[in-house]
């Protein structure tokens, strides 16, 4: 069944915030670092909710119980990935598997991208609802364009995500369906993430959290 017939695009769209990693390059759990008065994880979840994603699934793994306290009051659902040490694909699959059966699509976000705004999320949702594309992808810094989350997948693609192998965050599925995808372009700055201590030092000094 084509994605356009598989579900009603007026229905809810789930969010999947990936926040399970070990932060090995950072040296300690970056989800707990503070940016603009709140933890990195809390800010990401709050912006995802403000963008209109519901239900919102937060995939935790490393120090899951400590991280859970950061979002306990935000109306999201925590899903723990017991295999988080095996890479981000396992977290993506954990999140996809937890999407309720009645939900027709899911948007995948990385918690360590603090410049992804509710407005960006809303535009991805709007594009999905007004087209018949099986996915809506984000590209940063045209014309060379880096493809990265957030990505919005129709339920018709969930089975492909659940059978992926390798360490990429859904890139196999995106590459396979790129010719069918809707593409939204964002400024290169919005791709900023937190990988190493210098990233955090720079963002902290700049006071760089987006507001929602």
C-alpha positions, 0 to 999 in steps of 0.5 A: 500500500502506498504511504499516501494510503497507509494512514491519515496524514491529519493524525498525530505524528510521533517524535523520537528524541535519541539521547542514549549514547555514552558521550565518549568523545565528550568525556561525560554525559552531555545530555546533562550539560547545561545550556541556557539554564536547562540540561541539553536533554530537557531543552531538546525535549521541550522544543520537540513538544513545542513543535507539535510532536505527540506522542514524544518518545525519548530514547535513553540508555547511558545513565538512563535513570539520571537522564530520566529525571531531567524530563520527568515532568514534560509529558514525554515517554521514556524508552530505554534502549538496553543495547545502546552501546551497540550504536545509534541504529539500535536506539533509532530502532528502539524508538520506532518499535515503541511508536503506537500502532495508531500513529502514522509517522514519526520524526527522529531528532538528535538531542545534541542539536540545540539549534533545531527549533520548534519552527523547523519541526513544525515546517517538517510536519506541515510539509508531510501533511501537504504531500504524499512523500514517504519521508521529509528530510533536512539538509543543512548549508546548501548548495553542498548540503549535509543531510541530517536529522530531523527526519520525518518517516511515514509508517510505510518505512518503519519496517525498513528502519527496523531491519537496518544494519550499521551505525548510521541514523537512518541514512540507509533508508534515506538514501534508498528513498531520496528520490521520493523525499521532500527536502527542507533546507536549513542554515548550516549553523542549525547543524551545530551539535555537541560532540567534544568539549570545545563544542560545549565551551563555545556554545556556553560562552555564546549563550547559545540556546534557542528559545521555544 
